[in-house]
Amino acid sequence: MKKILLIVIDGLGDEPISQLKNQTPLEAAKTPNLDFLAKNGICGLVLPFQFPEKPASDISHLALFGYDPKKYYLGRGPYEATGIGLKLLKGDVALRVNFATVNENLKVIDRRAGRIEKTQNLIKTLSQIKINGIKFLIKKSYGHRAVLVLRGKNISWAVTDGDPQKVGERAKKIFPKNKAAKFTAKILNEFLEKAHQILKNHPFNKERERVGLFPANYLLFRGAGEIREIPKFNEKYGLRACCIAGGALYKGIGKILGMDLIKVKGANGLPNTN
């Protein structure tokens, strides 16, 4: 059987930039290999899923692989958690986390805290928080990203996001989407408050402020979800699949779909990725 190579260049479209004579980065870039593929292949436009709004990366990848997001989507958290090697148990709730910078009114100044990378000391301190018998597992992803897992009784993934996804807006309070999620929303808001107090007073952040860097003084949550069994790629198509990716999200989607994960040295999803 012939081998199939699917290359997904997520977010490539971008927007025109004045420094590039109002071209997009792709228009300005030298792309001999992409040009070769376009010239010798078949070009077209594919709409893998009918989105009500601009599609997110996780939903888009599921659709590209032929999985209806309305049926199989787990939430961003479980994909990120699986991608960084966290073993989720049944009943765990996982959330995607950004280290961010807010002012005294919790208005977002920078959603990525200056694209901070060294967050290990902050994570170590936050890992000591416990509320109402719920265990909070927080682990670094790449760059400014992390994953938070809630483990305990009576928790639910049906909560709203805390990330406004816009600079200049106030970080959002977490709300339950149903009655069963009231307790989860309550403890997440408590966790956010405790975390904010710890982060804004942390010596590491004080030093960042002193030298003019954005302090990582807040956590922005989004994409709460829980793990469940979904059909594997080889069961669905009769094909054995593997995945090479830099970002944890894409690794997690591949692993959850049953793909073999191939580790490539230097593939980190950052601008200097291999």
Residue pairs with C-beta under 8 A, 6 or more apart in sequence:
4 239
6 64
8 61
8 64
8 250
10 57
10 60
10 61
10 250
11 57
12 26
13 24
13 26
14 24
14 25
14 26
15 24
16 22
16 23
16 24
17 23
17 24
17 25
20 27
20 28
21 28
48 60
48 63
48 64
49 55
49 59
49 60
49 63
49 68
49 69
51 59
55 63
56 76
57 249
57 250
58 73
58 76
58 79
58 223
58 249
58 253
59 69
59 73
61 250
61 253
62 68
62 69
62 72
62 73
62 253
63 69
65 233
65 253
65 257
66 236
66 237
67 230
67 236
67 257
72 230
73 225
74 225
74 226
74 227
74 228
74 230
74 256
75 94
75 157
75 223
75 224
75 225
75 226
76 95
76 96
76 222
76 223
76 225
76 249
77 93
77 94
77 95
77 96
77 147
77 148
77 149
77 157
77 223
77 224
77 225
78 88
78 94
78 225
78 226
78 227
78 252
78 256
79 248
79 249
79 252
79 253
79 256
80 94
80 96
80 141
80 145
80 147
80 223
80 248
80 249
80 252
81 88
81 94
81 139
81 147
81 149
81 252
82 88
82 227
82 251
82 252
82 255
82 256
83 141
83 245
83 247
83 248
83 249
83 250
83 251
83 252
83 253
83 255
84 139
84 140
84 141
84 147
84 248
84 251
84 252
86 94
86 137
86 139
86 147
86 149
88 94
88 149
88 226
88 227
89 151
90 226
90 227
91 151
91 155
91 226
92 149
92 150
92 151
92 226
92 227
93 149
93 150
93 155
93 156
93 157
93 184
93 224
93 225
93 226
94 147
94 148
94 149
94 150
94 224
94 225
94 226
94 227
95 147
95 148
95 149
95 150
95 221
95 222
95 223
95 224
95 225
96 145
96 147
96 221
96 222
96 223
97 138
97 145
97 146
97 147
97 148
97 219
97 220
97 221
98 111
98 112
98 113
98 144
98 145
98 146
98 163
98 219
98 220
99 112
99 113
99 116
99 119
99 122
99 144
99 145
99 146
99 216
99 218
99 219
100 108
100 109
100 110
100 111
100 112
100 113
100 144
100 171
100 216
100 217
100 218
100 219
100 220
101 108
101 109
101 110
101 113
101 114
101 214
101 215
101 216
101 217
101 218
102 108
102 109
102 171
102 196
102 217
102 218
103 109
105 170
106 170
106 171
106 196
106 218
107 168
107 169
107 170
107 171
108 164
108 166
108 167
108 168
108 169
108 170
108 171
108 218
108 220
109 167
109 214
110 167
110 214
111 163
111 165
111 167
111 220
112 143
112 144
113 144
113 214
113 215
113 216
113 217
114 208
114 213
114 214
115 143
115 144
116 143
116 144
116 208
116 213
116 214
116 216
117 142
117 143
117 144
119 140
119 144
119 146
119 216
120 140
121 202
121 204
122 199
122 202
122 204
122 205
122 216
123 138
123 139
123 140
123 146
125 198
125 202
126 136
126 138
126 195
126 198
126 199
127 136
127 137
127 138
129 136
129 191
129 194
129 195
129 198
130 136
131 187
131 190
131 191
131 194
132 152
132 183
132 187
133 152
133 153
134 150
134 151
134 152
134 155
134 187
135 150
135 151
135 152
136 148
136 149
136 150
136 151
136 191
137 148
137 149
137 150
137 151
138 146
138 147
138 148
138 149
139 146
139 147
139 149
140 146
141 147
141 248
142 246
142 247
142 248
142 268
142 269
142 270
143 269
143 270
144 216
145 248
146 219
147 248
148 219
148 221
150 184
150 187
150 188
154 183
154 184
155 183
155 184
155 187
156 176
156 178
156 180
156 181
156 183
156 184
157 181
157 184
157 224
157 225
157 226
158 176
158 177
158 178
158 180
158 181
158 184
158 224
159 174
159 175
159 176
159 177
159 181
159 184
159 185
159 188
159 224
160 172
160 174
160 175
160 176
160 177
160 185
161 172
161 174
161 221
161 222
161 223
161 224
162 171
162 172
162 173
162 174
162 188
162 192
162 219
162 220
162 221
162 222
163 171
163 172
163 220
163 221
163 222
164 170
164 171
164 172
164 220
165 222
171 192
171 218
171 220
173 189
174 185
174 188
174 189
174 192
174 221
175 185
176 182
176 184
176 185
188 221
192 218
192 219
192 221
195 218
195 219
196 217
196 218
196 219
199 205
199 215
199 216
199 217
199 218
199 219
200 215
200 217
205 215
205 216
205 217
206 215
208 214
208 215
208 216
209 215
227 256
230 256
230 257
232 257
232 258
233 239
233 241
233 257
233 258
233 259
234 240
234 241
234 258
235 258
240 260
241 254
241 257
241 258
241 259
241 260
242 254
242 259
242 260
242 261
242 262
243 250
243 251
243 253
243 254
243 255
243 259
243 260
243 261
243 262
244 262
244 264
244 267
245 251
245 254
245 261
245 267
245 269
246 267
246 268
246 269
246 270
246 273
247 269
248 269
251 261
254 261
255 261
264 274
265 274
266 272
266 273
266 274
267 273
267 274
268 274
